Amino acid sequence: MSGKVLIYGGSGGIGSATGLRLRDKGYDLHLTGRDPVKLAEVAHSLGAASTAGDVADEGFFSRVAEEAGDSLVGLVYAVGTLHLRSLQRLSESDFLHDYMVNALGAALAIQAALPALKKSADGASVVLFSSVATLQGFALHASLGMAKAAVNGLTLALAAELALRVRVNAIAPSVTRTPLAEAILSNEQMAATISAAHALQRVGEPEDLAALAAFLISADSGWITGQIISVDGGRSTLRTKA
């Protein structure tokens, strides 16, 4: 395998695990992340180039596209939020922030990178991240569920629009052990309760998602596009207890 893959959120749990998988497959990498120090450490460990910044920063996507170069075989948007609050406690800014980071940010990232993605001779691949909360209703997920449902719509629309040149798919995880979920999973009782809600009796690990993300970027998935694929321990579809 060869070519460069741009990973937004490349210094996060899922992004860095995906980067490791792709590096081992022979891809070059360009990572983004909010924390310059952490990003530099991960980029160095993966032999990757990087651009530090926040997806909410003005001009960030165009700067990333310029620094990532004029040819890409893939883009992974592994950026997200986890604001779990009741409807009455959610402000307008909470809704807008979740939508911006999860959905609008994904659209703008792809838009900025599209000229480089279209230069891939064998076609490029984009991987986005949805959520189990778009398939099953959970209390306190109004803002997150709405934003991630927009990711599903974006995935389908762009898979149709960019067919033949760029494949677009999304992964829909359940709770995964990343820094983003640390506040929830650091409580052992809460972690045990959440694990028990899954048919496979555990929460996800970054590597569970990275394995699929790397596959979807690769030519091995060359006939897969427009799919929202659940990697959730069976939570969206299975009940093992009456």
Secondary structure as UniProt FT lines:
FT   STRAND          4..8
FT   TURN            9..11
FT   HELIX           13..24
FT   TURN            25..26
FT   STRAND          28..33
FT   HELIX           36..46
FT   STRAND          49..52
FT   TURN            55..56
FT   TURN            58..59
FT   HELIX           60..68
FT   STRAND          74..77
FT   HELIX           87..89
FT   HELIX           92..99
FT   HELIX           100..104
FT   HELIX           105..117
FT   TURN            118..119
FT   TURN            121..122
FT   STRAND          124..129
FT   HELIX           132..134
FT   TURN            139..140
FT   HELIX           142..161
FT   TURN            162..165
FT   STRAND          166..173
FT   HELIX           179..181
FT   HELIX           182..185
FT   HELIX           188..196
FT   TURN            199..200
FT   HELIX           206..217
FT   HELIX           219..221
FT   TURN            222..223
FT   STRAND          228..231
FT   TURN            233..237
//
